[in-house]
Amino acid sequence: DGREPLTDRIVEGVSEVDPDRVVVDPLTQLRFLLSDDYQFRKQVVGFMRFLKDRDATVLFTVQNTDSLPTDDLEFITDGTIRLDATQYGKTVRVPKFRGSATQGGDHAYRVTGSGIEVYPALQPGTHRADDGEFEQISSGIPEVDELLHGGIERGTVTIVSGPTGVGKTTLSTQFMKEAASRGERSVIYLFEETRHTFLSRSRAVGIPVDEMLEKGTLEVVEVEALERSPQEFARMVRDEVEAEGADIVMVDGIAGYRLTLRGEGDQMIQQIHALGRYLKNAGVTGIFVDETRNVTGEFRATMENVSYLANNIVFLRHIEVEGELRKAIGVLKKRTSDFERTIREFRITEHGITVGEPMSGLRGILSGTPEVVDRDRSRRATRDDDDE
C-alpha cells in the first residue's frame, strides 16, 4: 500500500496491542523519513484514519519550524493545544477543540515535581457580583470620609497615588484596619517593599497588623521579583477571593507589579485591567497604589495609564509652605457619588493619620509650592471692583 517501513511497523504494533490511546511524539519526525512533504501528509492522513477506524484516541506532538511548518496538519485534528516558551514564561492556549467551548487567551503553566500546574488567563466576565446599592466603606478617619462623601464603595477600585514617602501605603492600610474591626478579611500584595519593612512601618504608626494577622483579618504577601507570571498572580488573587473570602485586595504598587511579574508592557496593562474588572465583578474592593515621579512640581494623577480603570482616585502630595515641607490629600475622581473638592493637610504620626480642615488659605497646592492667599486684600479688591 506504499507505506514506508517505519509506518508499517507502527501499524503492525497498533494492530497487535489494539490500544485505547496512541501517542506519537513527535509526528514531525516522520517527515525526515519520507521522501517529500506530499508523501508525509499522505502518510499522516492514512495513519490517522487507520487509528480512528480502530476507535483509538490519538495524541500527537509536532515541532513547528520555519523549514517544516505544521499548521496545515490541524485540519485532521479535533483539537489543537499550542505550547510556547516566551521571555515571560511558558504559555498554553487551545485555539481549536471540537464539541466543546474553550477559554481564550494565553494561559501560563509550570512543570513541577508533582506534575504540570496551569494558571488560566483571568476572565473577568465569568464572575458577577450581586447587583444592589453601593455600601460605603469607611476609612475610620472622619476627614477622609468627608472628602469621599462617606468613604469608598464596596466592589469598586480605588487608586491611591502620590510620590515616594508621602503615605500612600499607610492610608490604604487604614481602610483595612477599619475593615478588620468589622471582621472582614484583607490581603496586601507587596511588589515594592519587603513584608518585614511593611509590618515595621505599620506598627510604628499605630496600625495593629500583628493582631490582624493573628485573627486572620489580614494577609500580607511579598511577591518576589520575576518569580511569577501575571496568570500565576491572578490565580493567587482568585484563591484569596474565592476560597478565603477576601473582602479587600490591595496591590502595592502598580509600577512594581509591572516590574516584578514576567510580562510585556501592553500585556501587563491588560492584565491589571482584567484584575481590576475581576475584583469589581466579584464584589471585592480593590486598592491599587501608584507612585508618581515628581515630589513637587507638575501634578500628575497617576503614572501607569490606569486612571480610567479606577472608580475613585485619591491623591497625596508633598507641598512646601513658607519653607516647611508638608503633605496634602484630595480626591480627584469618584464615579459613584459626589465628593469634596477641597484639599486638606495630611499628617502621619505615631498615633496614626490625622487630616486637617480644608487648606482654603493656600492656592496652587497641586504645583507643590502653593501661595498664601491674603483674604483681606482679596476682599478689598472685590469691593473695589463692585464700586467701579
Sine and cosine of phi, psi and omega as CSV:
sin_phi,cos_phi,sin_psi,cos_psi,sin_omega,cos_omega
0.00,0.00,0.16,0.99,0.12,-0.99
1.00,0.05,0.07,1.00,0.01,-1.00
-0.94,0.34,0.53,-0.85,0.11,-0.99
-0.96,0.29,0.35,-0.94,-0.07,-1.00
-0.83,0.56,-0.67,0.74,-0.03,-1.00
-0.90,0.44,-0.67,0.74,0.02,-1.00
-0.89,0.46,-0.62,0.78,0.05,-1.00
-0.86,0.50,-0.69,0.73,-0.03,-1.00
-0.91,0.41,-0.61,0.80,0.02,-1.00
-0.91,0.41,-0.71,0.70,0.01,-1.00
-0.88,0.47,-0.65,0.76,0.02,-1.00
-0.89,0.45,-0.67,0.74,0.01,-1.00
-0.91,0.41,-0.65,0.76,0.02,-1.00
-0.90,0.43,-0.65,0.76,-0.01,-1.00
-0.90,0.44,-0.60,0.80,-0.02,-1.00
-0.95,0.30,-0.68,0.73,-0.10,-0.99
-0.99,0.12,-0.54,0.84,-0.07,-1.00
0.80,0.60,0.86,0.50,-0.11,-0.99
-0.97,0.23,0.38,-0.92,0.13,-0.99
-0.99,0.13,-0.49,0.87,-0.01,-1.00
-0.74,-0.67,0.60,-0.80,0.02,-1.00
-0.75,-0.67,0.76,-0.65,0.05,-1.00
-0.88,-0.47,0.79,-0.61,0.07,-1.00
-0.90,-0.43,0.90,-0.44,-0.15,-0.99
-0.69,-0.72,0.95,-0.31,-0.18,0.98
-0.99,-0.12,0.47,-0.88,0.04,-1.00
-0.90,0.43,-0.54,0.84,-0.06,-1.00
-0.91,0.42,-0.28,0.96,0.03,-1.00
-0.89,0.45,-0.45,0.89,0.01,-1.00
-0.90,0.44,-0.45,0.89,-0.04,-1.00
-0.88,0.48,-0.56,0.83,-0.04,-1.00
-0.98,0.21,-0.15,0.99,0.02,-1.00
-0.97,-0.23,-0.06,1.00,0.00,-1.00
-0.93,-0.36,0.29,-0.96,-0.19,-0.98
-0.96,0.28,-0.56,0.83,-0.03,-1.00
-0.37,-0.93,0.06,-1.00,-0.04,-1.00
-0.88,0.47,-0.61,0.79,-0.02,-1.00
-0.89,0.45,-0.73,0.69,0.02,-1.00
-0.89,0.45,-0.61,0.79,0.02,-1.00
-0.87,0.49,-0.77,0.64,-0.03,-1.00
-0.91,0.41,-0.61,0.79,0.02,-1.00
-0.89,0.47,-0.71,0.70,0.00,-1.00
-0.91,0.42,-0.65,0.76,-0.01,-1.00
-0.89,0.45,-0.73,0.68,-0.01,-1.00
-0.87,0.48,-0.71,0.71,0.00,-1.00
-0.90,0.44,-0.67,0.74,-0.02,-1.00
-0.90,0.44,-0.70,0.71,-0.01,-1.00
-0.91,0.41,-0.62,0.79,0.02,-1.00
-0.90,0.43,-0.63,0.77,0.03,-1.00
-0.88,0.48,-0.70,0.72,-0.03,-1.00
-0.93,0.36,-0.66,0.75,0.01,-1.00
-0.91,0.42,-0.60,0.80,0.03,-1.00
-0.89,0.45,-0.40,0.92,0.02,-1.00
-1.00,-0.06,0.18,0.98,0.03,-1.00
0.87,0.50,0.56,0.83,0.04,-1.00
-1.00,-0.07,0.62,-0.78,0.15,-0.99
-1.00,0.08,0.81,-0.59,-0.15,-0.99
-0.90,-0.43,0.73,-0.68,0.13,-0.99
-0.81,-0.59,0.83,-0.55,0.07,-1.00
-0.77,-0.63,0.54,-0.84,0.05,-1.00
-0.97,-0.26,0.46,-0.89,0.07,-1.00
-0.70,-0.71,0.48,-0.88,0.10,-0.99
-0.93,-0.36,0.94,-0.33,-0.08,-1.00
-1.00,0.04,0.88,-0.47,0.04,-1.00
-0.77,-0.64,0.22,-0.98,0.02,-1.00
-0.88,0.48,-0.58,0.82,-0.03,-1.00
-0.99,0.16,-0.28,0.96,-0.01,-1.00
-0.62,-0.78,0.97,0.24,0.05,-1.00
-0.92,0.38,0.60,-0.80,-0.08,-1.00
-0.83,-0.56,0.13,0.99,-0.04,-1.00
-0.85,0.53,-0.55,0.83,-0.07,-1.00
-0.97,0.26,-0.09,1.00,0.09,-1.00
-0.98,0.20,-0.24,0.97,-0.07,-1.00
-0.91,0.41,-0.36,0.93,-0.05,-1.00
-0.92,0.40,-0.33,0.94,-0.01,-1.00
-1.00,-0.06,-0.03,1.00,-0.08,-1.00
-0.97,-0.23,0.37,-0.93,0.14,-0.99
-1.00,-0.06,-0.34,0.94,0.02,-1.00
-0.48,-0.88,0.47,-0.88,0.01,-1.00
-0.74,-0.67,0.79,-0.61,0.09,-1.00
-0.89,-0.45,0.84,-0.54,-0.04,-1.00
-0.94,-0.33,0.82,-0.58,0.08,-1.00
-0.96,-0.27,0.59,-0.81,0.00,-1.00
-0.56,-0.83,0.45,-0.89,0.09,-1.00
-0.88,-0.47,0.91,-0.42,-0.01,-1.00
-0.92,-0.40,0.07,-1.00,0.00,-1.00
-0.93,0.37,-0.30,0.95,0.02,-1.00
-0.96,-0.29,0.31,0.95,0.10,-0.99
0.85,-0.53,-0.06,-1.00,-0.03,-1.00
-1.00,0.01,0.65,-0.76,-0.02,-1.00
-0.77,-0.63,0.40,-0.92,0.06,-1.00
-0.68,-0.73,0.66,-0.75,0.08,-1.00
-0.63,-0.78,0.40,-0.92,-0.04,-1.00
-0.84,-0.54,1.00,0.02,-0.03,-1.00
-0.96,0.28,-0.30,0.95,-0.08,-1.00
-0.50,-0.87,0.76,-0.65,0.09,-1.00
-0.35,-0.94,0.99,-0.14,-0.12,-0.99
-0.90,0.44,0.66,-0.75,0.08,-1.00
0.99,0.13,0.09,1.00,-0.02,-1.00
-0.46,-0.89,0.60,-0.80,0.08,-1.00
-0.97,0.25,0.56,-0.83,0.01,-1.00
-0.88,-0.48,0.42,-0.91,0.05,-1.00
-1.00,-0.01,0.87,-0.49,-0.06,-1.00
-0.95,0.30,0.13,-0.99,0.05,-1.00
0.99,-0.16,0.20,-0.98,0.07,-1.00
-1.00,-0.03,0.86,-0.50,0.00,-1.00
-0.98,-0.21,0.64,-0.77,0.01,-1.00
-1.00,0.09,0.46,-0.89,0.13,-0.99
-0.55,-0.83,0.37,-0.93,-0.01,-1.00
-0.65,-0.76,0.70,-0.71,0.06,-1.00
-1.00,-0.05,0.88,-0.48,-0.04,-1.00
-0.87,-0.49,0.03,-1.00,0.02,-1.00
-0.91,0.42,-0.37,0.93,-0.01,-1.00
-0.98,-0.20,0.09,1.00,0.03,-1.00
0.76,-0.65,-0.41,-0.91,-0.02,-1.00
-0.98,-0.22,0.79,-0.62,0.07,-1.00
-0.95,-0.31,0.80,-0.61,-0.02,-1.00
-0.93,-0.37,0.68,-0.73,-0.02,-1.00
-0.87,-0.49,0.99,-0.14,-0.08,-1.00
-0.88,0.47,0.51,-0.86,0.12,-0.99
-0.89,0.46,0.64,-0.77,-0.05,-1.00
-0.93,0.38,0.76,-0.65,0.02,-1.00
-0.89,-0.46,1.00,0.00,-0.09,-1.00
-0.85,0.53,-0.54,0.84,-0.09,-1.00
-0.93,0.37,-0.26,0.97,-0.01,-1.00
-1.00,0.10,-0.01,1.00,-0.01,-1.00
-0.82,-0.58,0.80,-0.59,-0.02,-1.00
-0.72,-0.69,0.84,-0.55,0.09,-1.00
-0.98,0.21,0.36,-0.93,0.07,-1.00
-0.91,0.40,0.70,-0.72,0.06,-1.00
-0.95,0.30,0.42,-0.91,0.00,-1.00
0.30,-0.95,-0.11,-0.99,0.00,-1.00
-0.93,0.38,0.61,-0.79,0.08,-1.00
-0.94,0.34,0.79,-0.62,0.05,-1.00
-1.00,-0.06,0.77,-0.64,-0.01,-1.00
-0.97,0.24,0.69,-0.72,0.08,-1.00
-0.93,-0.37,0.90,-0.44,-0.05,-1.00
-0.98,0.20,0.51,-0.86,0.11,-0.99
-1.00,0.09,-0.24,0.97,-0.10,-0.99
0.99,0.11,-0.02,1.00,0.05,-1.00
-0.90,-0.43,0.94,-0.34,-0.12,-0.99
-0.81,0.59,-0.64,0.77,-0.05,-1.00
-0.94,0.35,-0.58,0.82,0.07,-1.00
-0.92,0.39,-0.67,0.75,0.04,-1.00
-0.90,0.44,-0.57,0.82,0.06,-1.00
-0.90,0.44,-0.67,0.74,0.05,-1.00
-0.85,0.53,-0.60,0.80,-0.08,-1.00
-0.99,-0.12,0.17,0.99,-0.04,-1.00
0.80,0.59,0.74,0.68,0.09,-1.00
0.90,-0.45,-0.33,0.95,-0.03,-1.00
0.77,-0.64,-0.19,-0.98,0.09,-1.00
-0.99,-0.11,0.43,-0.90,-0.07,-1.00
-1.00,-0.01,0.61,-0.80,0.06,-1.00
-0.88,0.48,0.66,-0.75,0.02,-1.00
0.99,0.16,0.27,0.96,0.08,-1.00
-0.92,-0.39,0.23,-0.97,0.06,-1.00
-0.94,-0.33,0.80,-0.60,0.01,-1.00
-0.90,-0.44,0.74,-0.67,0.14,-0.99
-0.98,-0.20,0.80,-0.60,0.12,-0.99
-0.95,-0.30,0.92,-0.39,-0.12,-0.99
-0.87,-0.48,0.37,-0.93,0.04,-1.00
0.35,-0.94,0.19,-0.98,-0.03,-1.00
-0.97,0.25,0.08,-1.00,-0.04,-1.00
-0.89,0.47,0.61,-0.79,0.10,-0.99
0.97,0.25,0.18,0.98,-0.10,-1.00
-1.00,-0.01,-0.28,0.96,0.05,-1.00
0.93,-0.37,0.38,0.92,-0.05,-1.00
-0.89,0.46,-0.75,0.66,-0.04,-1.00
-0.91,0.41,-0.66,0.75,0.00,-1.00
-0.90,0.45,-0.69,0.73,0.04,-1.00
-0.89,0.46,-0.69,0.72,-0.01,-1.00
-0.90,0.45,-0.66,0.75,-0.01,-1.00
-0.92,0.39,-0.41,0.91,0.03,-1.00
-0.87,0.50,-0.60,0.80,0.05,-1.00
-0.90,0.43,-0.56,0.83,0.00,-1.00
-0.96,0.27,-0.58,0.82,0.08,-1.00
-0.86,0.51,-0.70,0.71,0.00,-1.00
-0.92,0.38,-0.62,0.79,0.02,-1.00
-0.90,0.43,-0.59,0.81,0.00,-1.00
-0.88,0.47,-0.56,0.83,0.02,-1.00
-0.92,0.39,-0.34,0.94,0.06,-1.00
-1.00,-0.09,0.04,1.00,0.00,-1.00
0.99,0.13,0.23,0.97,-0.02,-1.00
-1.00,0.04,0.41,-0.91,-0.06,-1.00
-0.98,-0.22,0.71,-0.71,0.02,-1.00
-0.81,-0.58,0.50,-0.87,0.02,-1.00
-0.77,-0.64,0.74,-0.67,0.03,-1.00
-0.89,-0.45,0.80,-0.60,0.10,-1.00
-0.96,-0.28,0.89,-0.45,-0.06,-1.00
-0.99,-0.11,0.88,-0.48,0.04,-1.00
-0.95,-0.32,-0.22,0.97,-0.16,-0.99
-0.81,-0.58,0.00,1.00,0.10,-0.99
-0.45,-0.89,0.21,-0.98,-0.04,-1.00
-0.99,0.12,0.35,-0.94,0.04,-1.00
-0.88,0.47,-0.66,0.75,-0.01,-1.00
-0.87,0.49,-0.72,0.70,0.00,-1.00
-0.89,0.45,-0.69,0.72,0.01,-1.00
-0.87,0.50,-0.73,0.68,-0.03,-1.00
-0.90,0.44,-0.65,0.76,0.00,-1.00
-0.90,0.44,-0.69,0.72,0.00,-1.00
-0.91,0.40,-0.63,0.78,-0.01,-1.00
-0.91,0.41,-0.67,0.74,0.04,-1.00
-0.87,0.49,-0.62,0.79,-0.09,-1.00
-0.92,0.39,-0.33,0.94,-0.01,-1.00
-0.92,-0.40,0.35,0.93,0.15,-0.99
0.99,0.11,0.25,0.97,0.06,-1.00
-1.00,-0.03,0.87,-0.49,-0.13,-0.99
-0.98,0.21,0.90,0.44,-0.10,-0.99
-0.90,0.43,-0.57,0.82,-0.01,-1.00
-0.90,0.44,-0.68,0.73,0.04,-1.00
-0.91,0.42,-0.64,0.77,0.01,-1.00
-0.91,0.42,-0.66,0.75,0.03,-1.00
-0.90,0.43,-0.67,0.74,-0.03,-1.00
-0.91,0.42,-0.62,0.79,-0.02,-1.00
-0.99,0.14,-0.17,0.99,0.00,-1.00
0.99,0.13,0.21,0.98,0.04,-1.00
-1.00,0.04,-0.06,1.00,0.03,-1.00
-0.61,-0.79,0.67,-0.74,0.15,-0.99
-0.78,-0.62,0.75,-0.66,-0.01,-1.00
-0.87,-0.49,0.87,-0.49,-0.08,-1.00
-0.87,-0.50,0.86,-0.51,0.10,-1.00
-1.00,-0.01,0.87,-0.50,-0.03,-1.00
-1.00,-0.07,0.88,-0.48,-0.07,-1.00
-0.97,0.25,0.57,-0.82,-0.07,-1.00
-0.89,0.46,0.76,-0.66,0.13,-0.99
0.85,0.52,0.39,0.92,0.01,-1.00
-1.00,-0.07,-0.32,0.95,-0.11,-0.99
-0.71,-0.70,0.40,-0.92,0.13,-0.99
-1.00,0.00,0.29,-0.96,0.08,-1.00
-0.84,0.55,-0.57,0.82,0.00,-1.00
-0.93,0.37,-0.60,0.80,0.04,-1.00
-0.91,0.41,-0.66,0.75,0.03,-1.00
-0.90,0.43,-0.66,0.75,0.04,-1.00
-0.86,0.51,-0.60,0.80,0.05,-1.00
-0.90,0.44,-0.64,0.77,0.04,-1.00
-0.86,0.52,-0.71,0.71,-0.02,-1.00
-0.91,0.41,-0.70,0.72,0.00,-1.00
-0.87,0.50,-0.66,0.75,0.02,-1.00
-0.87,0.49,-0.67,0.74,0.00,-1.00
-0.92,0.39,-0.63,0.77,-0.05,-1.00
-0.96,0.26,-0.75,0.66,-0.16,-0.99
-1.00,0.02,-0.48,0.88,0.00,-1.00
-0.99,-0.16,-0.58,0.81,-0.09,-1.00
-0.97,-0.23,-0.14,0.99,0.08,-1.00
0.96,0.30,0.61,0.79,0.01,-1.00
-0.89,0.45,0.70,-0.72,0.03,-1.00
-0.99,-0.15,-0.52,0.85,0.00,-1.00
-0.75,-0.66,0.73,-0.69,0.06,-1.00
-0.84,-0.55,0.79,-0.61,-0.02,-1.00
-0.88,-0.47,0.75,-0.66,0.08,-1.00
-0.94,-0.34,0.91,-0.43,-0.07,-1.00
-0.82,-0.57,0.98,-0.18,-0.05,1.00
-0.79,-0.62,-0.11,-0.99,-0.11,-0.99
-0.92,0.38,-0.67,0.74,0.01,-1.00
-0.89,0.46,-0.67,0.74,0.03,-1.00
-0.91,0.41,-0.57,0.82,0.07,-1.00
-0.84,0.55,-0.71,0.70,-0.04,-1.00
-0.94,0.35,-0.57,0.82,-0.05,-1.00
-0.99,0.14,-0.51,0.86,-0.11,-0.99
-0.99,0.12,-0.66,0.75,-0.01,-1.00
-0.99,0.13,0.57,-0.82,0.01,-1.00
-0.97,0.24,0.87,-0.49,0.00,-1.00
0.04,-1.00,0.19,-0.98,0.01,-1.00
-0.99,-0.13,0.34,-0.94,-0.13,-0.99
-0.78,0.63,-0.86,0.51,-0.04,-1.00
-0.90,0.44,-0.63,0.78,-0.01,-1.00
-0.90,0.44,-0.62,0.78,-0.04,-1.00
-0.92,0.39,-0.63,0.78,0.06,-1.00
-0.89,0.46,-0.69,0.72,0.03,-1.00
-0.88,0.47,-0.63,0.78,-0.03,-1.00
-0.92,0.40,-0.67,0.74,-0.03,-1.00
-0.96,0.29,-0.51,0.86,0.13,-0.99
-0.90,0.43,-0.67,0.74,0.03,-1.00
-0.89,0.45,-0.63,0.78,0.03,-1.00
-0.89,0.45,-0.69,0.72,0.03,-1.00
-0.88,0.47,-0.68,0.74,0.01,-1.00
-0.91,0.41,-0.62,0.78,0.03,-1.00
-0.87,0.49,-0.73,0.68,-0.01,-1.00
-0.88,0.47,-0.68,0.74,0.04,-1.00
-0.87,0.50,-0.74,0.67,-0.06,-1.00
-0.92,0.39,-0.45,0.89,0.02,-1.00
-1.00,0.07,-0.03,1.00,-0.01,-1.00
0.97,0.26,0.33,0.94,-0.01,-1.00
-0.99,-0.16,0.66,-0.75,0.01,-1.00
-0.99,0.15,0.82,-0.57,0.01,-1.00
-0.95,-0.31,0.70,-0.72,0.09,-1.00
-0.82,-0.58,0.90,-0.44,0.00,-1.00
-0.94,-0.35,0.80,-0.60,0.00,-1.00
-0.99,-0.10,0.77,-0.64,-0.05,-1.00
-0.78,-0.63,0.84,-0.55,-0.03,-1.00
-1.00,-0.06,0.83,-0.56,0.08,-1.00
-1.00,0.00,0.42,-0.91,-0.13,-0.99
-0.98,0.19,-0.67,0.74,-0.14,-0.99
-0.98,0.19,0.82,-0.57,0.09,-1.00
-0.94,0.35,-0.73,0.69,0.16,-0.99
-0.71,-0.70,-0.04,-1.00,0.01,-1.00
1.00,-0.10,-0.59,-0.81,-0.08,-1.00
-0.83,0.55,0.74,-0.67,-0.04,-1.00
-1.00,-0.01,0.73,-0.68,0.14,-0.99
-0.72,-0.70,0.73,-0.69,-0.06,-1.00
-0.93,0.37,-0.74,0.67,0.01,-1.00
-0.63,-0.77,0.30,-0.95,-0.02,-1.00
-0.93,-0.37,-0.22,0.98,-0.20,-0.98
-0.94,-0.35,0.35,0.94,0.09,-1.00
0.84,0.53,0.69,0.72,-0.02,-1.00
-0.80,-0.60,0.17,0.99,-0.11,-0.99
-0.88,0.47,-0.57,0.82,-0.04,-1.00
-0.95,0.30,-0.29,0.96,0.08,-1.00
-0.94,0.35,-0.48,0.88,-0.18,-0.98
-0.99,0.12,0.65,-0.76,0.23,-0.97
-0.98,0.20,-0.55,0.84,-0.03,-1.00
-0.73,-0.68,0.60,-0.80,0.14,-0.99
-0.79,-0.61,0.88,-0.47,0.08,-1.00
-0.94,-0.35,0.78,-0.62,-0.02,-1.00
-0.89,-0.45,0.54,-0.84,0.13,-0.99
-0.88,-0.48,0.49,-0.87,-0.17,-0.99
-0.54,-0.84,0.71,-0.70,0.23,-0.97
-0.98,0.18,0.71,-0.70,0.08,-1.00
-0.71,-0.70,0.48,-0.88,0.05,-1.00
-0.94,-0.33,0.87,-0.50,0.00,-1.00
-0.84,-0.54,0.92,-0.38,0.01,-1.00
0.77,0.63,0.74,0.67,0.07,-1.00
0.99,0.16,0.04,1.00,-0.02,-1.00
-0.92,-0.39,0.72,-0.70,0.01,-1.00
-1.00,0.09,0.85,-0.53,0.01,-1.00
-0.77,-0.63,0.02,-1.00,-0.02,-1.00
-0.79,-0.61,0.49,-0.87,0.00,-1.00
-0.72,-0.70,0.44,-0.90,0.02,-1.00
-0.74,-0.67,0.59,-0.81,0.05,-1.00
-0.40,-0.92,0.18,-0.98,0.04,-1.00
-0.91,-0.41,0.79,-0.61,-0.02,-1.00
-0.99,-0.15,-0.43,0.91,-0.12,-0.99
-0.40,-0.92,0.65,-0.76,0.12,-0.99
-0.43,-0.90,0.94,-0.33,-0.14,-0.99
-0.97,0.25,-0.55,0.83,-0.19,-0.98
-1.00,0.04,-0.21,0.98,0.00,-1.00
-0.29,-0.96,0.05,-1.00,0.09,-1.00
-0.95,0.31,0.15,-0.99,0.05,-1.00
-0.48,-0.88,0.29,-0.96,-0.02,-1.00
-0.98,0.21,0.81,-0.59,-0.07,-1.00
-0.99,-0.12,0.68,0.73,0.07,-1.00
-0.90,-0.44,0.19,-0.98,0.07,-1.00
-0.87,-0.49,0.74,-0.67,-0.06,-1.00
-0.88,-0.48,0.41,-0.91,0.07,-1.00
-0.96,0.28,0.61,-0.79,-0.09,-1.00
-0.81,-0.58,0.79,-0.61,-0.01,-1.00
-0.70,-0.71,0.55,-0.83,0.10,-1.00
-0.86,-0.51,0.85,-0.53,0.00,-1.00
-0.84,-0.54,0.02,-1.00,0.02,-1.00
-0.91,0.41,-0.27,0.96,0.02,-1.00
-0.99,-0.12,-0.03,1.00,0.02,-1.00
0.84,-0.54,-0.38,-0.93,-0.06,-1.00
-1.00,-0.06,0.69,-0.72,0.16,-0.99
-0.81,-0.59,0.64,-0.77,0.00,-1.00
-0.81,-0.59,0.75,-0.67,-0.08,-1.00
-1.00,0.00,-0.17,-0.99,0.06,-1.00
-0.96,0.29,0.28,-0.96,0.05,-1.00
-0.81,0.59,0.67,-0.74,-0.04,-1.00
-1.00,0.08,0.88,0.47,-0.08,-1.00
-0.95,0.30,-0.21,0.98,0.01,-1.00
-1.00,0.09,0.04,1.00,0.00,-1.00
-0.83,-0.56,0.53,-0.85,0.13,-0.99
-0.76,-0.65,0.46,-0.89,-0.05,-1.00
0.98,0.21,0.49,0.87,-0.06,-1.00
-0.89,0.47,-0.62,0.78,-0.06,-1.00
-0.92,0.39,-0.28,0.96,0.06,-1.00
-0.96,0.27,-0.30,0.95,-0.03,-1.00
1.00,-0.05,-0.31,0.95,0.03,-1.00
-0.75,-0.66,0.96,0.28,-0.09,-1.00
-0.95,0.30,0.31,-0.95,0.05,-1.00
-0.95,-0.30,0.56,-0.83,0.06,-1.00
-0.97,0.23,0.75,-0.66,0.00,-1.00
-1.00,0.07,0.81,-0.59,0.09,-1.00
-1.00,0.07,0.99,-0.14,-0.11,-0.99
-0.90,0.44,-0.68,0.74,-0.03,-1.00
-0.88,0.47,-0.69,0.72,0.00,-1.00
-0.92,0.39,-0.59,0.81,0.02,-1.00
-0.91,0.42,-0.65,0.76,0.01,-1.00
-0.93,0.37,-0.62,0.78,0.02,-1.00
-0.89,0.45,-0.65,0.76,0.00,-1.00
-0.90,0.43,-0.59,0.81,0.03,-1.00
-0.91,0.42,-0.69,0.73,0.02,-1.00
-0.90,0.44,-0.65,0.76,0.00,-1.00
-0.89,0.46,-0.64,0.77,0.02,-1.00
-0.91,0.42,-0.62,0.78,0.02,-1.00
-0.92,0.40,-0.62,0.78,0.00,-1.00
-0.90,0.44,-0.60,0.80,0.01,-1.00
-0.93,0.37,0.00,0.00,0.00,0.00
